[in-house]
Amino acid sequence: MPHPARGTVTLHDVAAEAGVSLATASRVLGGSSRTVAAGLRERVRAAAERLRYTADASARAMRRMSDSLALIADDLTTPSMAVVVSAMEREASTAGAFVTVSATRGDPERQLETIHRVRALRPRALVLTSGRVSADALAGRLLAELRAYEHDGGRVVIVGDTDLPFHSVGFDNLGAARVLGRHVAEKGHRRVAIIAGARQAAQSARTTGFVDGLRTGGVEESAVRIVHCEVSREGGFDAARRLAAEGLDGTDAILAANDLIAVGVLRALREAGVMVPRDVSLTGFDDTRLAVNVTPRLTTVALPLAYAGTEAIRLALGEPDAVTHVTVEGRLVVRDSVR
């Protein structure tokens, strides 16, 4: 399918707009190691932004979008993201497109820089996968960069919580976590620790849902302890080891923000001589392969991760139409780790 061309903006145009020499503009936008005064640097970058200039290295001679799809994710090392990316690649291949992947660690500045660089490759669509993407991020600069890419003929899809005016695929983390929290409470648990991961939107929604579900099931909010950690096995291990060292103080259940953290928690408890679920119940979230490859198998929430990845690519490659927001729900999976 043909894509709209954009007018060619050259480095000469940017230099003229900024009122600087061509050499200065080239040093600022071409990654030169030579130092340029801060004032001149800002003028060149502002001019480039106004003119929507990108250093179009691989597509300078092209006048239409390529058949690539750019995926920009927070973290490519988690099992859940592996499922999403795999589904995206399968769906893209059916349309004759291929996926390029970049990681930003969820840092808005890195997201902005990556989007700007990816625009130079003129991908057909850009899929931004992140725990939370806000319209006011970086004082609106992230939104402006995405709008400029869309103006050039690209399609933007967000996977995750967002208020941006683009196609999106989100997860009902709040509702799914509420169901899991209530299940744990209804099994008779009354003192609960939540290993909440980092202070990000996805984990925050899950934490809120856990607490709501526990309260609905009869747990006093004062009996719920929230611990933040790195979103990794090591993060879960360190958080649980600290809990065990301090004394669990009657804690009879631990709810982890995802399966990866839960596996780290399980190891730390085992090393401390605390048995799951005999002494403490444990739950995960996402239902990745990790959940069934440990002993005991984890009670968790299954999110349709592959469906989310597939749906994101369908939106990216679909016909132009009204902005679509898709929300996918989780499903409680009861296994062996809850007493």
Solvent accessible surface area in square Angstrom, and as a share of the most:
residue,aa,sasa,rsa
1,M,115,0.51
2,P,116,0.73
3,H,24,0.10
4,P,82,0.52
5,A,66,0.51
6,R,49,0.18
7,G,62,0.59
8,T,81,0.47
9,V,45,0.26
10,T,55,0.32
11,L,42,0.21
12,H,120,0.54
13,D,61,0.32
14,V,0,0.00
15,A,6,0.05
16,A,81,0.63
17,E,77,0.35
18,A,8,0.06
19,G,56,0.54
20,V,25,0.15
21,S,65,0.42
22,L,71,0.36
23,A,52,0.40
24,T,18,0.10
25,A,0,0.00
26,S,46,0.30
27,R,72,0.26
28,V,18,0.11
29,L,40,0.20
30,G,61,0.59
31,G,70,0.68
32,S,50,0.32
33,S,117,0.75
34,R,155,0.57
35,T,129,0.75
36,V,15,0.09
37,A,63,0.49
38,A,61,0.47
39,G,48,0.46
40,L,61,0.30
41,R,76,0.28
42,E,104,0.47
43,R,113,0.41
44,V,0,0.00
45,R,120,0.44
46,A,42,0.32
47,A,0,0.00
48,A,6,0.04
49,E,105,0.47
50,R,139,0.51
51,L,52,0.26
52,R,90,0.33
53,Y,25,0.09
54,T,7,0.04
55,A,41,0.32
56,D,11,0.06
57,A,81,0.63
58,S,77,0.50
59,A,3,0.02
60,R,154,0.56
61,A,96,0.74
62,M,68,0.30
63,R,120,0.44
64,R,112,0.41
65,M,3,0.01
66,S,25,0.16
67,D,61,0.32
68,S,9,0.06
69,L,1,0.00
70,A,2,0.02
71,L,2,0.01
72,I,1,0.00
73,A,1,0.00
74,D,26,0.13
75,D,55,0.28
76,L,65,0.32
77,T,118,0.69
78,T,18,0.11
79,P,38,0.24
80,S,25,0.16
81,M,23,0.10
82,A,56,0.43
83,V,56,0.32
84,V,6,0.03
85,V,21,0.12
86,S,43,0.28
87,A,1,0.01
88,M,0,0.00
89,E,82,0.37
90,R,138,0.51
91,E,38,0.17
92,A,1,0.00
93,S,73,0.47
94,T,109,0.64
95,A,54,0.42
96,G,63,0.60
97,A,8,0.06
98,F,121,0.51
99,V,23,0.13
100,T,55,0.32
101,V,56,0.32
102,S,35,0.23
103,A,42,0.33
104,T,0,0.00
105,R,187,0.68
106,G,25,0.24
107,D,56,0.29
108,P,54,0.34
109,E,86,0.38
110,R,96,0.35
111,Q,7,0.03
112,L,23,0.11
113,E,90,0.40
114,T,23,0.14
115,I,0,0.00
116,H,75,0.33
117,R,161,0.59
118,V,15,0.09
119,R,10,0.04
120,A,12,0.10
121,L,85,0.42
122,R,8,0.03
123,P,2,0.01
124,R,32,0.12
125,A,0,0.00
126,L,0,0.00
127,V,1,0.01
128,L,0,0.00
129,T,10,0.06
130,S,10,0.07
131,G,19,0.18
132,R,105,0.38
133,V,2,0.01
134,S,27,0.17
135,A,29,0.22
136,D,108,0.56
137,A,20,0.15
138,L,41,0.21
139,A,103,0.80
140,G,23,0.22
141,R,108,0.39
142,L,1,0.00
143,L,34,0.17
144,A,44,0.34
145,E,19,0.08
146,L,0,0.00
147,R,117,0.43
148,A,15,0.12
149,Y,3,0.01
150,E,70,0.32
151,H,123,0.55
152,D,9,0.05
153,G,20,0.19
154,G,7,0.07
155,R,38,0.14
156,V,2,0.01
157,V,0,0.00
158,I,0,0.00
159,V,3,0.01
160,G,11,0.10
161,D,41,0.21
162,T,31,0.18
163,D,83,0.43
164,L,3,0.01
165,P,56,0.35
166,F,3,0.01
167,H,10,0.04
168,S,8,0.05
169,V,0,0.00
170,G,11,0.11
171,F,33,0.14
172,D,45,0.23
173,N,7,0.04
174,L,67,0.33
175,G,17,0.16
176,A,7,0.06
177,A,0,0.00
178,R,92,0.34
179,V,80,0.46
180,L,0,0.00
181,G,0,0.00
182,R,113,0.41
183,H,25,0.11
184,V,0,0.00
185,A,0,0.00
186,E,108,0.49
187,K,109,0.46
188,G,48,0.46
189,H,3,0.01
190,R,106,0.39
191,R,107,0.39
192,V,3,0.01
193,A,2,0.01
194,I,0,0.00
195,I,0,0.00
196,A,0,0.00
197,G,0,0.00
198,A,30,0.24
199,R,195,0.71
200,Q,80,0.36
201,A,27,0.21
202,A,18,0.14
203,Q,16,0.07
204,S,59,0.38
205,A,25,0.20
206,R,18,0.06
207,T,16,0.09
208,T,66,0.38
209,G,0,0.00
210,F,1,0.00
211,V,17,0.10
212,D,42,0.22
213,G,0,0.00
214,L,0,0.00
215,R,135,0.49
216,T,79,0.46
217,G,15,0.15
218,G,44,0.42
219,V,4,0.02
220,E,123,0.55
221,E,93,0.42
222,S,109,0.71
223,A,16,0.13
224,V,20,0.12
225,R,114,0.42
226,I,78,0.40
227,V,20,0.12
228,H,60,0.27
229,C,18,0.11
230,E,115,0.52
231,V,36,0.21
232,S,17,0.11
233,R,113,0.41
234,E,109,0.49
235,G,5,0.05
236,G,0,0.00
237,F,17,0.07
238,D,52,0.27
239,A,0,0.00
240,A,0,0.00
241,R,129,0.47
242,R,115,0.42
243,L,7,0.03
244,A,25,0.19
245,A,89,0.69
246,E,111,0.50
247,G,34,0.33
248,L,35,0.18
249,D,112,0.58
250,G,56,0.53
251,T,22,0.13
252,D,26,0.14
253,A,1,0.01
254,I,0,0.00
255,L,0,0.00
256,A,0,0.00
257,A,1,0.00
258,N,12,0.06
259,D,1,0.01
260,L,21,0.11
261,I,0,0.00
262,A,0,0.00
263,V,17,0.10
264,G,3,0.03
265,V,0,0.00
266,L,7,0.04
267,R,130,0.47
268,A,3,0.03
269,L,0,0.00
270,R,120,0.44
271,E,116,0.52
272,A,55,0.42
273,G,51,0.49
274,V,24,0.14
275,M,81,0.36
276,V,13,0.07
277,P,36,0.23
278,R,163,0.60
279,D,54,0.28
280,V,2,0.01
281,S,1,0.00
282,L,0,0.00
283,T,1,0.00
284,G,0,0.00
285,F,0,0.00
286,D,9,0.04
287,D,40,0.21
288,T,12,0.07
289,R,202,0.74
290,L,26,0.13
291,A,0,0.00
292,V,64,0.37
293,N,110,0.56
294,V,27,0.15
295,T,109,0.63
296,P,19,0.12
297,R,106,0.39
298,L,0,0.00
299,T,0,0.00
300,T,0,0.00
301,V,1,0.01
302,A,13,0.10
303,L,13,0.06
304,P,48,0.30
305,L,16,0.08
306,A,39,0.31
307,Y,101,0.38
308,A,0,0.00
309,G,0,0.00
310,T,24,0.14
311,E,29,0.13
312,A,0,0.00
313,I,1,0.01
314,R,126,0.46
315,L,24,0.12
316,A,3,0.02
317,L,29,0.14
318,G,27,0.26
319,E,116,0.52
320,P,101,0.63
321,D,102,0.53
322,A,85,0.66
323,V,75,0.43
324,T,51,0.30
325,H,116,0.52
326,V,29,0.17
327,T,94,0.55
328,V,9,0.05
329,E,127,0.57
330,G,24,0.23
331,R,153,0.56
332,L,50,0.25
333,V,20,0.11
334,V,87,0.50
335,R,45,0.16
336,D,65,0.34
337,S,0,0.00
338,V,20,0.12
339,R,125,0.46
